[in-house]
Amino acid sequence: MNTATTSPEMLTVEDAATLLRTSRKAVYALIERGALPGVVRVGRRVLFRAVALRKHLGLTTVSNPVDSLTLGNATGSKGSR
């Protein structure tokens, strides 16, 4: 059975912090203020709808959330990994 935690459409707080380039503590503060869209609570877990968070940030849709997290860290080199 596929769960939301393994689905690429959902991001963890740590993923969201990386995407926002901030700390997990700051992400929790933004959640409490209602400043972030796409927040989904599953029990005590907090997840984010990746599409909603990217739209809020003005990012284009990428097929894999991990790709979008690494795009911001590009050094400008065009060589392959």
PDB file of N, CA, C and O in Angstrom:
ATOM      1  N   MET A   1       0.846  -1.181   0.000  1.00  0.00           N
ATOM      2  CA  MET A   1       0.000   0.000   0.000  1.00  0.00           C
ATOM      3  C   MET A   1       0.887   1.237   0.000  1.00  0.00           C
ATOM      4  O   MET A   1       1.850   1.310   0.763  1.00  0.00           O
ATOM      5  N   ASN A   2       0.574   2.203  -0.842  1.00  0.00           N
ATOM      6  CA  ASN A   2       1.331   3.433  -0.966  1.00  0.00           C
ATOM      7  C   ASN A   2       0.808   4.456   0.039  1.00  0.00           C
ATOM      8  O   ASN A   2      -0.395   4.709   0.093  1.00  0.00           O
ATOM      9  N   THR A   3       1.695   5.042   0.830  1.00  0.00           N
ATOM     10  CA  THR A   3       1.290   6.035   1.820  1.00  0.00           C
ATOM     11  C   THR A   3       1.794   7.406   1.415  1.00  0.00           C
ATOM     12  O   THR A   3       2.644   7.527   0.533  1.00  0.00           O
ATOM     13  N   ALA A   4       1.276   8.424   2.051  1.00  0.00           N
ATOM     14  CA  ALA A   4       1.663   9.803   1.740  1.00  0.00           C
ATOM     15  C   ALA A   4       3.135  10.053   2.039  1.00  0.00           C
ATOM     16  O   ALA A   4       3.750  10.904   1.397  1.00  0.00           O
ATOM     17  N   THR A   5       3.718   9.330   3.003  1.00  0.00           N
ATOM     18  CA  THR A   5       5.108   9.565   3.358  1.00  0.00           C
ATOM     19  C   THR A   5       6.060   9.096   2.275  1.00  0.00           C
ATOM     20  O   THR A   5       7.191   9.578   2.208  1.00  0.00           O
ATOM     21  N   THR A   6       5.637   8.168   1.423  1.00  0.00           N
ATOM     22  CA  THR A   6       6.499   7.707   0.349  1.00  0.00           C
ATOM     23  C   THR A   6       6.121   8.325  -0.982  1.00  0.00           C
ATOM     24  O   THR A   6       6.814   8.108  -1.976  1.00  0.00           O
ATOM     25  N   SER A   7       5.057   9.076  -1.027  1.00  0.00           N
ATOM     26  CA  SER A   7       4.585   9.697  -2.250  1.00  0.00           C
ATOM     27  C   SER A   7       5.437  10.921  -2.581  1.00  0.00           C
ATOM     28  O   SER A   7       5.707  11.736  -1.699  1.00  0.00           O
ATOM     29  N   PRO A   8       5.861  11.061  -3.831  1.00  0.00           N
ATOM     30  CA  PRO A   8       6.692  12.209  -4.182  1.00  0.00           C
ATOM     31  C   PRO A   8       5.935  13.541  -4.154  1.00  0.00           C
ATOM     32  O   PRO A   8       6.551  14.602  -4.257  1.00  0.00           O
ATOM     33  N   GLU A   9       4.614  13.495  -4.019  1.00  0.00           N
ATOM     34  CA  GLU A   9       3.832  14.728  -3.972  1.00  0.00           C
ATOM     35  C   GLU A   9       3.849  15.383  -2.597  1.00  0.00           C
ATOM     36  O   GLU A   9       3.383  16.512  -2.443  1.00  0.00           O
ATOM     37  N   MET A  10       4.377  14.690  -1.606  1.00  0.00           N
ATOM     38  CA  MET A  10       4.397  15.214  -0.242  1.00  0.00           C
ATOM     39  C   MET A  10       5.839  15.465   0.205  1.00  0.00           C
ATOM     40  O   MET A  10       6.754  14.715  -0.136  1.00  0.00           O
ATOM     41  N   LEU A  11       6.013  16.534   0.974  1.00  0.00           N
ATOM     42  CA  LEU A  11       7.321  16.878   1.516  1.00  0.00           C
ATOM     43  C   LEU A  11       7.272  16.859   3.034  1.00  0.00           C
ATOM     44  O   LEU A  11       6.245  17.180   3.632  1.00  0.00           O
ATOM     45  N   THR A  12       8.364  16.487   3.649  1.00  0.00           N
ATOM     46  CA  THR A  12       8.471  16.532   5.104  1.00  0.00           C
ATOM     47  C   THR A  12       8.852  17.954   5.519  1.00  0.00           C
ATOM     48  O   THR A  12       9.153  18.797   4.675  1.00  0.00           O
ATOM     49  N   VAL A  13       8.836  18.204   6.812  1.00  0.00           N
ATOM     50  CA  VAL A  13       9.244  19.514   7.331  1.00  0.00           C
ATOM     51  C   VAL A  13      10.699  19.770   6.959  1.00  0.00           C
ATOM     52  O   VAL A  13      11.062  20.891   6.600  1.00  0.00           O
ATOM     53  N   GLU A  14      11.525  18.748   7.043  1.00  0.00           N
ATOM     54  CA  GLU A  14      12.937  18.897   6.681  1.00  0.00           C
ATOM     55  C   GLU A  14      13.089  19.254   5.199  1.00  0.00           C
ATOM     56  O   GLU A  14      13.896  20.116   4.848  1.00  0.00           O
ATOM     57  N   ASP A  15      12.307  18.587   4.320  1.00  0.00           N
ATOM     58  CA  ASP A  15      12.334  18.913   2.891  1.00  0.00           C
ATOM     59  C   ASP A  15      11.896  20.357   2.649  1.00  0.00           C
ATOM     60  O   ASP A  15      12.507  21.079   1.862  1.00  0.00           O
ATOM     61  N   ALA A  16      10.830  20.765   3.337  1.00  0.00           N
ATOM     62  CA  ALA A  16      10.328  22.132   3.189  1.00  0.00           C
ATOM     63  C   ALA A  16      11.371  23.141   3.672  1.00  0.00           C
ATOM     64  O   ALA A  16      11.554  24.189   3.052  1.00  0.00           O
ATOM     65  N   ALA A  17      12.046  22.833   4.762  1.00  0.00           N
ATOM     66  CA  ALA A  17      13.087  23.730   5.280  1.00  0.00           C
ATOM     67  C   ALA A  17      14.221  23.873   4.268  1.00  0.00           C
ATOM     68  O   ALA A  17      14.742  24.971   4.071  1.00  0.00           O
ATOM     69  N   THR A  18      14.598  22.782   3.636  1.00  0.00           N
ATOM     70  CA  THR A  18      15.637  22.830   2.615  1.00  0.00           C
ATOM     71  C   THR A  18      15.177  23.665   1.429  1.00  0.00           C
ATOM     72  O   THR A  18      15.936  24.488   0.916  1.00  0.00           O
ATOM     73  N   LEU A  19      13.955  23.460   0.998  1.00  0.00           N
ATOM     74  CA  LEU A  19      13.400  24.202  -0.127  1.00  0.00           C
ATOM     75  C   LEU A  19      13.325  25.700   0.180  1.00  0.00           C
ATOM     76  O   LEU A  19      13.581  26.534  -0.689  1.00  0.00           O
ATOM     77  N   LEU A  20      12.971  26.029   1.422  1.00  0.00           N
ATOM     78  CA  LEU A  20      12.859  27.425   1.850  1.00  0.00           C
ATOM     79  C   LEU A  20      14.189  28.016   2.303  1.00  0.00           C
ATOM     80  O   LEU A  20      14.295  29.213   2.572  1.00  0.00           O
ATOM     81  N   ARG A  21      15.201  27.156   2.383  1.00  0.00           N
ATOM     82  CA  ARG A  21      16.533  27.564   2.858  1.00  0.00           C
ATOM     83  C   ARG A  21      16.471  28.176   4.252  1.00  0.00           C
ATOM     84  O   ARG A  21      16.980  29.268   4.502  1.00  0.00           O
ATOM     85  N   THR A  22      15.832  27.436   5.149  1.00  0.00           N
ATOM     86  CA  THR A  22      15.699  27.880   6.527  1.00  0.00           C
ATOM     87  C   THR A  22      15.772  26.661   7.438  1.00  0.00           C
ATOM     88  O   THR A  22      16.048  25.555   6.975  1.00  0.00           O
ATOM     89  N   SER A  23      15.529  26.854   8.711  1.00  0.00           N
ATOM     90  CA  SER A  23      15.604  25.756   9.676  1.00  0.00           C
ATOM     91  C   SER A  23      14.233  25.101   9.856  1.00  0.00           C
ATOM     92  O   SER A  23      13.203  25.667   9.491  1.00  0.00           O
ATOM     93  N   ARG A  24      14.249  23.902  10.424  1.00  0.00           N
ATOM     94  CA  ARG A  24      13.000  23.204  10.739  1.00  0.00           C
ATOM     95  C   ARG A  24      12.196  24.021  11.747  1.00  0.00           C
ATOM     96  O   ARG A  24      10.970  24.087  11.653  1.00  0.00           O
ATOM     97  N   LYS A  25      12.877  24.641  12.709  1.00  0.00           N
ATOM     98  CA  LYS A  25      12.196  25.446  13.720  1.00  0.00           C
ATOM     99  C   LYS A  25      11.451  26.608  13.072  1.00  0.00           C
ATOM    100  O   LYS A  25      10.332  26.930  13.471  1.00  0.00           O
ATOM    101  N   ALA A  26      12.069  27.237  12.075  1.00  0.00           N
ATOM    102  CA  ALA A  26      11.422  28.349  11.375  1.00  0.00           C
ATOM    103  C   ALA A  26      10.207  27.865  10.585  1.00  0.00           C
ATOM    104  O   ALA A  26       9.201  28.569  10.499  1.00  0.00           O
ATOM    105  N   VAL A  27      10.298  26.668  10.010  1.00  0.00           N
ATOM    106  CA  VAL A  27       9.163  26.108   9.270  1.00  0.00           C
ATOM    107  C   VAL A  27       7.994  25.877  10.218  1.00  0.00           C
ATOM    108  O   VAL A  27       6.855  26.202   9.885  1.00  0.00           O
ATOM    109  N   TYR A  28       8.262  25.321  11.394  1.00  0.00           N
ATOM    110  CA  TYR A  28       7.186  25.114  12.377  1.00  0.00           C
ATOM    111  C   TYR A  28       6.555  26.443  12.793  1.00  0.00           C
ATOM    112  O   TYR A  28       5.342  26.519  12.991  1.00  0.00           O
ATOM    113  N   ALA A  29       7.370  27.484  12.926  1.00  0.00           N
ATOM    114  CA  ALA A  29       6.831  28.811  13.275  1.00  0.00           C
ATOM    115  C   ALA A  29       5.939  29.338  12.148  1.00  0.00           C
ATOM    116  O   ALA A  29       4.884  29.914  12.414  1.00  0.00           O
ATOM    117  N   LEU A  30       6.352  29.146  10.899  1.00  0.00           N
ATOM    118  CA  LEU A  30       5.541  29.574   9.759  1.00  0.00           C
ATOM    119  C   LEU A  30       4.224  28.797   9.691  1.00  0.00           C
ATOM    120  O   LEU A  30       3.190  29.353   9.321  1.00  0.00           O
ATOM    121  N   ILE A  31       4.266  27.520  10.048  1.00  0.00           N
ATOM    122  CA  ILE A  31       3.051  26.700  10.082  1.00  0.00           C
ATOM    123  C   ILE A  31       2.085  27.258  11.121  1.00  0.00           C
ATOM    124  O   ILE A  31       0.893  27.406  10.853  1.00  0.00           O
ATOM    125  N   GLU A  32       2.602  27.564  12.303  1.00  0.00           N
ATOM    126  CA  GLU A  32       1.756  28.087  13.382  1.00  0.00           C
ATOM    127  C   GLU A  32       1.107  29.417  13.009  1.00  0.00           C
ATOM    128  O   GLU A  32      -0.017  29.702  13.424  1.00  0.00           O
ATOM    129  N   ARG A  33       1.816  30.229  12.225  1.00  0.00           N
ATOM    130  CA  ARG A  33       1.273  31.523  11.783  1.00  0.00           C
ATOM    131  C   ARG A  33       0.341  31.387  10.592  1.00  0.00           C
ATOM    132  O   ARG A  33      -0.321  32.349  10.202  1.00  0.00           O
ATOM    133  N   GLY A  34       0.289  30.186  10.009  1.00  0.00           N
ATOM    134  CA  GLY A  34      -0.552  29.981   8.836  1.00  0.00           C
ATOM    135  C   GLY A  34       0.038  30.589   7.577  1.00  0.00           C
ATOM    136  O   GLY A  34      -0.688  30.915   6.637  1.00  0.00           O
ATOM    137  N   ALA A  35       1.355  30.741   7.558  1.00  0.00           N
ATOM    138  CA  ALA A  35       2.023  31.415   6.446  1.00  0.00           C
ATOM    139  C   ALA A  35       2.412  30.480   5.300  1.00  0.00           C
ATOM    140  O   ALA A  35       2.843  30.949   4.246  1.00  0.00           O
ATOM    141  N   LEU A  36       2.268  29.173   5.487  1.00  0.00           N
ATOM    142  CA  LEU A  36       2.634  28.223   4.435  1.00  0.00           C
ATOM    143  C   LEU A  36       1.411  27.449   3.962  1.00  0.00           C
ATOM    144  O   LEU A  36       0.619  26.985   4.781  1.00  0.00           O
ATOM    145  N   PRO A  37       1.249  27.307   2.659  1.00  0.00           N
ATOM    146  CA  PRO A  37       0.111  26.552   2.111  1.00  0.00           C
ATOM    147  C   PRO A  37       0.424  25.061   2.026  1.00  0.00           C
ATOM    148  O   PRO A  37       1.582  24.650   2.092  1.00  0.00           O
ATOM    149  N   GLY A  38      -0.606  24.278   1.883  1.00  0.00           N
ATOM    150  CA  GLY A  38      -0.442  22.849   1.630  1.00  0.00           C
ATOM    151  C   GLY A  38      -0.049  22.019   2.831  1.00  0.00           C
ATOM    152  O   GLY A  38       0.472  20.915   2.672  1.00  0.00           O
ATOM    153  N   VAL A  39      -0.288  22.528   4.040  1.00  0.00           N
ATOM    154  CA  VAL A  39       0.075  21.789   5.248  1.00  0.00           C
ATOM    155  C   VAL A  39      -0.953  20.690   5.493  1.00  0.00           C
ATOM    156  O   VAL A  39      -2.160  20.930   5.487  1.00  0.00           O
ATOM    157  N   VAL A  40      -0.445  19.478   5.709  1.00  0.00           N
ATOM    158  CA  VAL A  40      -1.299  18.328   5.986  1.00  0.00           C
ATOM    159  C   VAL A  40      -0.786  17.681   7.268  1.00  0.00           C
ATOM    160  O   VAL A  40       0.389  17.330   7.376  1.00  0.00           O
ATOM    161  N   ARG A  41      -1.677  17.531   8.227  1.00  0.00           N
ATOM    162  CA  ARG A  41      -1.303  16.865   9.480  1.00  0.00           C
ATOM    163  C   ARG A  41      -1.836  15.443   9.456  1.00  0.00           C
ATOM    164  O   ARG A  41      -3.020  15.205   9.218  1.00  0.00           O
ATOM    165  N   VAL A  42      -0.931  14.505   9.708  1.00  0.00           N
ATOM    166  CA  VAL A  42      -1.290  13.093   9.788  1.00  0.00           C
ATOM    167  C   VAL A  42      -0.849  12.638  11.167  1.00  0.00           C
ATOM    168  O   VAL A  42       0.319  12.316  11.387  1.00  0.00           O
ATOM    169  N   GLY A  43      -1.796  12.615  12.087  1.00  0.00           N
ATOM    170  CA  GLY A  43      -1.419  12.351  13.478  1.00  0.00           C
ATOM    171  C   GLY A  43      -0.552  13.499  13.957  1.00  0.00           C
ATOM    172  O   GLY A  43      -0.952  14.662  13.898  1.00  0.00           O
ATOM    173  N   ARG A  44       0.637  13.164  14.431  1.00  0.00           N
ATOM    174  CA  ARG A  44       1.581  14.192  14.874  1.00  0.00           C
ATOM    175  C   ARG A  44       2.507  14.660  13.764  1.00  0.00           C
ATOM    176  O   ARG A  44       3.220  15.651  13.922  1.00  0.00           O
ATOM    177  N   ARG A  45       2.499  13.950  12.639  1.00  0.00           N
ATOM    178  CA  ARG A  45       3.362  14.309  11.510  1.00  0.00           C
ATOM    179  C   ARG A  45       2.815  15.511  10.760  1.00  0.00           C
ATOM    180  O   ARG A  45       1.604  15.707  10.662  1.00  0.00           O
ATOM    181  N   VAL A  46       3.724  16.304  10.238  1.00  0.00           N
ATOM    182  CA  VAL A  46       3.351  17.439   9.405  1.00  0.00           C
ATOM    183  C   VAL A  46       3.989  17.220   8.042  1.00  0.00           C
ATOM    184  O   VAL A  46       5.200  17.033   7.933  1.00  0.00           O
ATOM    185  N   LEU A  47       3.159  17.246   7.007  1.00  0.00           N
ATOM    186  CA  LEU A  47       3.631  17.100   5.636  1.00  0.00           C
ATOM    187  C   LEU A  47       3.134  18.285   4.823  1.00  0.00           C
ATOM    188  O   LEU A  47       2.230  19.005   5.247  1.00  0.00           O
ATOM    189  N   PHE A  48       3.722  18.480   3.664  1.00  0.00           N
ATOM    190  CA  PHE A  48       3.334  19.566   2.771  1.00  0.00           C
ATOM    191  C   PHE A  48       2.996  19.009   1.402  1.00  0.00           C
ATOM    192  O   PHE A  48       3.671  18.108   0.903  1.00  0.00           O
ATOM    193  N   ARG A  49       1.952  19.548   0.799  1.00  0.00           N
ATOM    194  CA  ARG A  49       1.681  19.244  -0.604  1.00  0.00           C
ATOM    195  C   ARG A  49       2.736  19.997  -1.404  1.00  0.00           C
ATOM    196  O   ARG A  49       2.778  21.227  -1.382  1.00  0.00           O
ATOM    197  N   ALA A  50       3.582  19.263  -2.105  1.00  0.00           N
ATOM    198  CA  ALA A  50       4.710  19.861  -2.823  1.00  0.00           C
ATOM    199  C   ALA A  50       4.240  20.889  -3.852  1.00  0.00           C
ATOM    200  O   ALA A  50       4.854  21.946  -3.996  1.00  0.00           O
ATOM    201  N   VAL A  51       3.164  20.589  -4.560  1.00  0.00           N
ATOM    202  CA  VAL A  51       2.660  21.504  -5.593  1.00  0.00           C
ATOM    203  C   VAL A  51       2.254  22.838  -4.981  1.00  0.00           C
ATOM    204  O   VAL A  51       2.574  23.893  -5.528  1.00  0.00           O
ATOM    205  N   ALA A  52       1.554  22.802  -3.853  1.00  0.00           N
ATOM    206  CA  ALA A  52       1.095  24.031  -3.208  1.00  0.00           C
ATOM    207  C   ALA A  52       2.278  24.870  -2.711  1.00  0.00           C
ATOM    208  O   ALA A  52       2.278  26.093  -2.846  1.00  0.00           O
ATOM    209  N   LEU A  53       3.270  24.212  -2.144  1.00  0.00           N
ATOM    210  CA  LEU A  53       4.428  24.939  -1.623  1.00  0.00           C
ATOM    211  C   LEU A  53       5.241  25.549  -2.764  1.00  0.00           C
ATOM    212  O   LEU A  53       5.684  26.694  -2.670  1.00  0.00           O
ATOM    213  N   ARG A  54       5.438  24.786  -3.841  1.00  0.00           N
ATOM    214  CA  ARG A  54       6.178  25.323  -4.991  1.00  0.00           C
ATOM    215  C   ARG A  54       5.431  26.485  -5.640  1.00  0.00           C
ATOM    216  O   ARG A  54       6.043  27.475  -6.040  1.00  0.00           O
ATOM    217  N   LYS A  55       4.110  26.364  -5.742  1.00  0.00           N
ATOM    218  CA  LYS A  55       3.313  27.440  -6.339  1.00  0.00           C
ATOM    219  C   LYS A  55       3.440  28.705  -5.487  1.00  0.00           C
ATOM    220  O   LYS A  55       3.574  29.806  -6.021  1.00  0.00           O
ATOM    221  N   HIS A  56       3.398  28.545  -4.175  1.00  0.00           N
ATOM    222  CA  HIS A  56       3.545  29.664  -3.242  1.00  0.00           C
ATOM    223  C   HIS A  56       4.898  30.362  -3.427  1.00  0.00           C
ATOM    224  O   HIS A  56       5.004  31.583  -3.309  1.00  0.00           O
ATOM    225  N   LEU A  57       5.924  29.563  -3.717  1.00  0.00           N
ATOM    226  CA  LEU A  57       7.266  30.102  -3.899  1.00  0.00           C
ATOM    227  C   LEU A  57       7.527  30.584  -5.321  1.00  0.00           C
ATOM    228  O   LEU A  57       8.557  31.199  -5.597  1.00  0.00           O
ATOM    229  N   GLY A  58       6.581  30.297  -6.228  1.00  0.00           N
ATOM    230  CA  GLY A  58       6.750  30.714  -7.614  1.00  0.00           C
ATOM    231  C   GLY A  58       7.683  29.822  -8.401  1.00  0.00           C
ATOM    232  O   GLY A  58       8.249  30.247  -9.408  1.00  0.00           O
ATOM    233  N   LEU A  59       7.853  28.574  -7.945  1.00  0.00           N
ATOM    234  CA  LEU A  59       8.718  27.628  -8.642  1.00  0.00           C
ATOM    235  C   LEU A  59       7.919  26.852  -9.675  1.00  0.00           C
ATOM    236  O   LEU A  59       6.715  26.651  -9.518  1.00  0.00           O
ATOM    237  N   THR A  60       8.589  26.421 -10.723  1.00  0.00           N
ATOM    238  CA  THR A  60       7.927  25.596 -11.720  1.00  0.00           C
ATOM    239  C   THR A  60       7.828  24.176 -11.205  1.00  0.00           C
ATOM    240  O   THR A  60       8.593  23.775 -10.328  1.00  0.00           O
ATOM    241  N   THR A  61       6.903  23.423 -11.736  1.00  0.00           N
ATOM    242  CA  THR A  61       6.711  22.047 -11.313  1.00  0.00           C
ATOM    243  C   THR A  61       7.827  21.174 -11.851  1.00  0.00           C
ATOM    244  O   THR A  61       8.163  21.230 -13.034  1.00  0.00           O
ATOM    245  N   VAL A  62       8.392  20.371 -10.976  1.00  0.00           N
ATOM    246  CA  VAL A  62       9.423  19.402 -11.332  1.00  0.00           C
ATOM    247  C   VAL A  62       8.860  18.042 -11.002  1.00  0.00           C
ATOM    248  O   VAL A  62       8.170  17.886  -9.995  1.00  0.00           O
ATOM    249  N   SER A  63       9.139  17.054 -11.832  1.00  0.00           N
ATOM    250  CA  SER A  63       8.538  15.741 -11.647  1.00  0.00           C
ATOM    251  C   SER A  63       8.926  15.095 -10.327  1.00  0.00           C
ATOM    252  O   SER A  63       8.144  14.319  -9.779  1.00  0.00           O
ATOM    253  N   ASN A  64      10.099  15.387  -9.805  1.00  0.00           N
ATOM    254  CA  ASN A  64      10.565  14.778  -8.570  1.00  0.00           C
ATOM    255  C   ASN A  64      10.925  15.882  -7.572  1.00  0.00           C
ATOM    256  O   ASN A  64      11.765  16.726  -7.886  1.00  0.00           O
ATOM    257  N   PRO A  65      10.319  15.903  -6.380  1.00  0.00           N
ATOM    258  CA  PRO A  65      10.612  16.954  -5.407  1.00  0.00           C
ATOM    259  C   PRO A  65      12.077  17.053  -5.043  1.00  0.00           C
ATOM    260  O   PRO A  65      12.567  18.144  -4.749  1.00  0.00           O
ATOM    261  N   VAL A  66      12.791  15.933  -5.055  1.00  0.00           N
ATOM    262  CA  VAL A  66      14.209  15.958  -4.715  1.00  0.00           C
ATOM    263  C   VAL A  66      14.970  16.759  -5.762  1.00  0.00           C
ATOM    264  O   VAL A  66      15.926  17.457  -5.422  1.00  0.00           O
ATOM    265  N   ASP A  67      14.564  16.675  -7.046  1.00  0.00           N
ATOM    266  CA  ASP A  67      15.200  17.455  -8.093  1.00  0.00           C
ATOM    267  C   ASP A  67      15.076  18.940  -7.812  1.00  0.00           C
ATOM    268  O   ASP A  67      16.038  19.686  -7.997  1.00  0.00           O
ATOM    269  N   SER A  68      13.912  19.380  -7.369  1.00  0.00           N
ATOM    270  CA  SER A  68      13.715  20.801  -7.111  1.00  0.00           C
ATOM    271  C   SER A  68      14.537  21.264  -5.922  1.00  0.00           C
ATOM    272  O   SER A  68      14.947  22.423  -5.867  1.00  0.00           O
ATOM    273  N   LEU A  69      14.785  20.374  -4.971  1.00  0.00           N
ATOM    274  CA  LEU A  69      15.597  20.741  -3.818  1.00  0.00           C
ATOM    275  C   LEU A  69      17.046  20.938  -4.237  1.00  0.00           C
ATOM    276  O   LEU A  69      17.733  21.799  -3.688  1.00  0.00           O
ATOM    277  N   THR A  70      17.525  20.148  -5.209  1.00  0.00           N
ATOM    278  CA  THR A  70      18.911  20.257  -5.629  1.00  0.00           C
ATOM    279  C   THR A  70      19.111  21.346  -6.664  1.00  0.00           C
ATOM    280  O   THR A  70      20.239  21.798  -6.857  1.00  0.00           O
ATOM    281  N   LEU A  71      18.047  21.788  -7.345  1.00  0.00           N
ATOM    282  CA  LEU A  71      18.184  22.836  -8.348  1.00  0.00           C
ATOM    283  C   LEU A  71      18.686  24.134  -7.736  1.00  0.00           C
ATOM    284  O   LEU A  71      19.465  24.850  -8.365  1.00  0.00           O
ATOM    285  N   GLY A  72      18.260  24.445  -6.534  1.00  0.00           N
ATOM    286  CA  GLY A  72      18.685  25.671  -5.881  1.00  0.00           C
ATOM    287  C   GLY A  72      20.137  25.648  -5.465  1.00  0.00           C
ATOM    288  O   GLY A  72      20.716  26.697  -5.183  1.00  0.00           O
ATOM    289  N   ASN A  73      20.741  24.465  -5.420  1.00  0.00           N
ATOM    290  CA  ASN A  73      22.129  24.329  -5.007  1.00  0.00           C
ATOM    291  C   ASN A  73      23.082  24.237  -6.185  1.00  0.00           C
ATOM    292  O   ASN A  73      24.264  23.949  -5.996  1.00  0.00           O
ATOM    293  N   ALA A  74      22.594  24.476  -7.400  1.00  0.00           N
ATOM    294  CA  ALA A  74      23.434  24.372  -8.586  1.00  0.00           C
ATOM    295  C   ALA A  74      24.553  25.407  -8.520  1.00  0.00           C
ATOM    296  O   ALA A  74      24.335  26.554  -8.129  1.00  0.00           O
ATOM    297  N   THR A  75      25.737  24.989  -8.904  1.00  0.00           N
ATOM    298  CA  THR A  75      26.892  25.883  -8.845  1.00  0.00           C
ATOM    299  C   THR A  75      27.139  26.580 -10.170  1.00  0.00           C
ATOM    300  O   THR A  75      28.046  27.404 -10.284  1.00  0.00           O
ATOM    301  N   GLY A  76      26.336  26.252 -11.172  1.00  0.00           N
ATOM    302  CA  GLY A  76      26.517  26.889 -12.452  1.00  0.00           C
ATOM    303  C   GLY A  76      27.370  26.075 -13.406  1.00  0.00           C
ATOM    304  O   GLY A  76      27.454  26.408 -14.588  1.00  0.00           O
ATOM    305  N   SER A  77      28.006  25.017 -12.923  1.00  0.00           N
ATOM    306  CA  SER A  77      28.813  24.194 -13.815  1.00  0.00           C
ATOM    307  C   SER A  77      27.905  23.328 -14.660  1.00  0.00           C
ATOM    308  O   SER A  77      26.865  22.864 -14.192  1.00  0.00           O
ATOM    309  N   LYS A  78      28.296  23.109 -15.900  1.00  0.00           N
ATOM    310  CA  LYS A  78      27.477  22.347 -16.809  1.00  0.00           C
ATOM    311  C   LYS A  78      27.960  20.923 -16.982  1.00  0.00           C
ATOM    312  O   LYS A  78      27.469  20.207 -17.855  1.00  0.00           O
ATOM    313  N   GLY A  79      28.896  20.503 -16.183  1.00  0.00           N
ATOM    314  CA  GLY A  79      29.414  19.141 -16.259  1.00  0.00           C
ATOM    315  C   GLY A  79      28.441  18.156 -15.649  1.00  0.00           C
ATOM    316  O   GLY A  79      27.599  18.528 -14.831  1.00  0.00           O
ATOM    317  N   SER A  80      28.556  16.904 -16.044  1.00  0.00           N
ATOM    318  CA  SER A  80      27.663  15.885 -15.481  1.00  0.00           C
ATOM    319  C   SER A  80      28.168  15.442 -14.123  1.00  0.00           C
ATOM    320  O   SER A  80      29.333  15.642 -13.779  1.00  0.00           O
ATOM    321  N   ARG A  81      27.273  14.836 -13.358  1.00  0.00           N
ATOM    322  CA  ARG A  81      27.625  14.379 -12.004  1.00  0.00           C
ATOM    323  C   ARG A  81      28.422  13.111 -12.057  1.00  0.00           C
ATOM    324  O   ARG A  81      28.806  12.579 -11.015  1.00  0.00           O
TER     325      ARG A  81
END
